[in-house]
Amino acid sequence: MVRSSVGTKLYLGVMAIVLLFAVSFIVFQHDRAKRYKIDVLDTRLQDYNERMAEVLAMNRNMTEKAIDAYVKDHYEPDMRVTVIDMKGRVIFDNKYKDYARLENHLGRDEVRQALRQGSGYDIDRKSSTMGQSYFYSATSFPRQRFIIRTALPYNDSLARTLRTDQHYVWFALLAMVLLTVTLYRFTRRLGMNVMKLRTFASRADHNESLETEDLIDFPDDELGEIAEKIIKIYKRLQHTKREQSILKRQLTQNIAHELKTPVASIQGYLETILDNPNINEEMRHQFMQRCYAQAQRLTSLLRDISTLNRMDDASDMLTDFDTVDISQIVANIQKETALQMEENSMTFVNKLPAGIIVKGNHSLLYSVFRNLTDNAIAYAGTGTTITLSANDGEDGKWHFTFSDNGVGVPYEHLARLFERFYRVDKGRSRKMGGTGLGLAIVKNAVLLHGGTISVKNGETSGLVFSFTLRK
């Protein structure tokens, strides 16, 4: 069974409504125009009745001959004038004089209306007396105790007079044609867009190629633009998904590689101890210390991976922000790293103003400043100086600068420093015990707190990290 398209259904539905409206309009306008012409004719005859009644009221003793004379003086072609008493008896008629043979007129529609409403008319009723059809208009005059009825023959001339003007019919038909053409063009474009979206949905559902001619060009209108953007967004999401898949594969490989090193070291040391039961205590102790050091490195690596995964996949769990004193965090880090700084003959210059308060996650903000400090201690070099400063920005953020005057990083590596497991000198980095995730954690934590971060080489030496944190 072939299903009708959305455009066809919409077209047929709206056309049915338009047709119903057009027919209703034509019927209404026809009835209105005809009623208007009838009212005009009835008003003219009613006016004649009123003027005649005034004459009869002023001349109560007018003879039938005098009334005939008045009617002839105020005569319209073929007009019949009848005077009826309140009991329905004809007391004057200019066309038929044998009143005794005339029926009682109380049953005539126009007479009943006149007695009830003051005036009335009847259209195209055949007179039993005259044997032809008339348009009747009657007016009741209760004070004079009579009804005056005038009538015009309902012939071709009167029918043409009462016939309505047909221009509105042509207007309605022309409007229908224009609406039909406009609606067809609109529904055709809509149908094309829907069909293309349907094709797109089917191919996307079956993982088929979307790079086909029937999904390239869309009608040049809002609907076509929306449909085109939907497909472009889908393609972009697919591209992003592929990139993420590649990155996840690379990340998995990197994680496996990073975990392999400490695990292999631990396994090697333990195998040496197990295979040599007579190994001296000093050597055994040395191997156990190395196993412990590799286990600590493994723990740090797993902790950093867990932190990044939480920020990537469950950042909403980390947005339970509280008031955090950055100045106090940095002061605590200075105390915690004082021994390492001393061993490397390094100096930490803290230029932060007291009481820098931000809204954030205490653990992540601690990781930002601790990882930057650990990174500088590990790679800046012996005898270097670390400097941390901050400015209160007008954009609702604190602007921090973390710099050292160490060896710096070659320019080509700067853009990738925040990548996970990226190392400028892989051998030296592992030797220093780094996980390769510290700066990645720093960047993600800063972004999570509504800030930005960048890195560049100093004017003379070392690295300069510039980042912001929302207040």
Secondary structure in CASP SS format (residue, H / E / C, confidence):
PFRMAT SS
TARGET T0000
AUTHOR 0000-0000-0000
METHOD secondary structure of the structure
MODEL  1
M C 1.00
V C 1.00
R C 1.00
S C 1.00
S C 1.00
V H 1.00
G H 1.00
T H 1.00
K H 1.00
L H 1.00
Y H 1.00
L H 1.00
G H 1.00
V H 1.00
M H 1.00
A H 1.00
I H 1.00
V H 1.00
L H 1.00
L H 1.00
F H 1.00
A H 1.00
V H 1.00
S H 1.00
F H 1.00
I H 1.00
V H 1.00
F H 1.00
Q H 1.00
H H 1.00
D H 1.00
R H 1.00
A H 1.00
K H 1.00
R H 1.00
Y H 1.00
K H 1.00
I H 1.00
D H 1.00
V H 1.00
L H 1.00
D H 1.00
T H 1.00
R H 1.00
L H 1.00
Q H 1.00
D H 1.00
Y H 1.00
N H 1.00
E H 1.00
R H 1.00
M H 1.00
A H 1.00
E H 1.00
V H 1.00
L H 1.00
A H 1.00
M H 1.00
N C 1.00
R C 1.00
N C 1.00
M C 1.00
T C 1.00
E H 1.00
K H 1.00
A H 1.00
I H 1.00
D H 1.00
A H 1.00
Y H 1.00
V H 1.00
K H 1.00
D H 1.00
H C 1.00
Y C 1.00
E C 1.00
P C 1.00
D C 1.00
M C 1.00
R E 1.00
V E 1.00
T E 1.00
V E 1.00
I E 1.00
D E 1.00
M C 1.00
K C 1.00
G C 1.00
R C 1.00
V E 1.00
I E 1.00
F E 1.00
D E 1.00
N C 1.00
K C 1.00
Y C 1.00
K C 1.00
D C 1.00
Y H 1.00
A H 1.00
R H 1.00
L C 1.00
E C 1.00
N C 1.00
H C 1.00
L C 1.00
G C 1.00
R C 1.00
D H 1.00
E H 1.00
V H 1.00
R H 1.00
Q H 1.00
A H 1.00
L H 1.00
R H 1.00
Q H 1.00
G C 1.00
S E 1.00
G E 1.00
Y E 1.00
D E 1.00
I E 1.00
D E 1.00
R E 1.00
K E 1.00
S C 1.00
S C 1.00
T C 1.00
M C 1.00
G C 1.00
Q C 1.00
S E 1.00
Y E 1.00
F E 1.00
Y E 1.00
S E 1.00
A E 1.00
T E 1.00
S E 1.00
F E 1.00
P C 1.00
R C 1.00
Q C 1.00
R C 1.00
F E 1.00
I E 1.00
I E 1.00
R E 1.00
T E 1.00
A E 1.00
L E 1.00
P E 1.00
Y C 1.00
N C 1.00
D H 1.00
S H 1.00
L H 1.00
A H 1.00
R H 1.00
T H 1.00
L H 1.00
R C 1.00
T C 1.00
D C 1.00
Q C 1.00
H H 1.00
Y H 1.00
V H 1.00
W H 1.00
F H 1.00
A H 1.00
L H 1.00
L H 1.00
A H 1.00
M H 1.00
V H 1.00
L H 1.00
L H 1.00
T H 1.00
V H 1.00
T H 1.00
L H 1.00
Y H 1.00
R H 1.00
F H 1.00
T H 1.00
R H 1.00
R H 1.00
L H 1.00
G H 1.00
M H 1.00
N H 1.00
V H 1.00
M H 1.00
K H 1.00
L H 1.00
R H 1.00
T H 1.00
F H 1.00
A H 1.00
S H 1.00
R H 1.00
A H 1.00
D H 1.00
H C 1.00
N C 1.00
E C 1.00
S C 1.00
L C 1.00
E C 1.00
T C 1.00
E H 1.00
D H 1.00
L H 1.00
I C 1.00
D C 1.00
F C 1.00
P C 1.00
D C 1.00
D C 1.00
E H 1.00
L H 1.00
G H 1.00
E H 1.00
I H 1.00
A H 1.00
E H 1.00
K H 1.00
I H 1.00
I H 1.00
K H 1.00
I H 1.00
Y H 1.00
K H 1.00
R H 1.00
L H 1.00
Q H 1.00
H H 1.00
T H 1.00
K H 1.00
R H 1.00
E H 1.00
Q H 1.00
S H 1.00
I H 1.00
L H 1.00
K H 1.00
R H 1.00
Q H 1.00
L H 1.00
T H 1.00
Q H 1.00
N H 1.00
I H 1.00
A H 1.00
H H 1.00
E H 1.00
L H 1.00
K H 1.00
T H 1.00
P H 1.00
V H 1.00
A H 1.00
S H 1.00
I H 1.00
Q H 1.00
G H 1.00
Y H 1.00
L H 1.00
E H 1.00
T H 1.00
I H 1.00
L H 1.00
D H 1.00
N C 1.00
P C 1.00
N C 1.00
I C 1.00
N C 1.00
E H 1.00
E H 1.00
M H 1.00
R H 1.00
H H 1.00
Q H 1.00
F H 1.00
M H 1.00
Q H 1.00
R H 1.00
C H 1.00
Y H 1.00
A H 1.00
Q H 1.00
A H 1.00
Q H 1.00
R H 1.00
L H 1.00
T H 1.00
S H 1.00
L H 1.00
L H 1.00
R H 1.00
D H 1.00
I H 1.00
S H 1.00
T H 1.00
L H 1.00
N H 1.00
R H 1.00
M H 1.00
D H 1.00
D H 1.00
A C 1.00
S H 1.00
D H 1.00
M H 1.00
L H 1.00
T C 1.00
D C 1.00
F C 1.00
D E 1.00
T E 1.00
V E 1.00
D E 1.00
I H 1.00
S H 1.00
Q H 1.00
I H 1.00
V H 1.00
A H 1.00
N H 1.00
I H 1.00
Q H 1.00
K H 1.00
E H 1.00
T C 1.00
A H 1.00
L H 1.00
Q H 1.00
M H 1.00
E H 1.00
E H 1.00
N C 1.00
S C 1.00
M C 1.00
T E 1.00
F E 1.00
V E 1.00
N E 1.00
K C 1.00
L C 1.00
P C 1.00
A C 1.00
G C 1.00
I C 1.00
I E 1.00
V E 1.00
K E 1.00
G E 1.00
N C 1.00
H H 1.00
S H 1.00
L H 1.00
L H 1.00
Y H 1.00
S H 1.00
V H 1.00
F H 1.00
R H 1.00
N H 1.00
L H 1.00
T H 1.00
D H 1.00
N H 1.00
A H 1.00
I H 1.00
A H 1.00
Y H 1.00
A C 1.00
G C 1.00
T C 1.00
G C 1.00
T C 1.00
T E 1.00
I E 1.00
T E 1.00
L E 1.00
S E 1.00
A E 1.00
N E 1.00
D E 1.00
G C 1.00
E C 1.00
D C 1.00
G C 1.00
K E 1.00
W E 1.00
H E 1.00
F E 1.00
T E 1.00
F E 1.00
S E 1.00
D E 1.00
N C 1.00
G C 1.00
V C 1.00
G C 1.00
V C 1.00
P C 1.00
Y H 1.00
E H 1.00
H H 1.00
L H 1.00
A C 1.00
R C 1.00
L C 1.00
F C 1.00
E C 1.00
R C 1.00
F C 1.00
Y C 1.00
R C 1.00
V C 1.00
D C 1.00
K H 1.00
G H 1.00
R H 1.00
S H 1.00
R H 1.00
K H 1.00
M C 1.00
G C 1.00
G C 1.00
T C 1.00
G C 1.00
L C 1.00
G H 1.00
L H 1.00
A H 1.00
I H 1.00
V H 1.00
K H 1.00
N H 1.00
A H 1.00
V H 1.00
L H 1.00
L H 1.00
H C 1.00
G C 1.00
G C 1.00
T C 1.00
I E 1.00
S E 1.00
V E 1.00
K E 1.00
N E 1.00
G C 1.00
E C 1.00
T C 1.00
S C 1.00
G C 1.00
L E 1.00
V E 1.00
F E 1.00
S E 1.00
F E 1.00
T E 1.00
L E 1.00
R E 1.00
K C 1.00
END
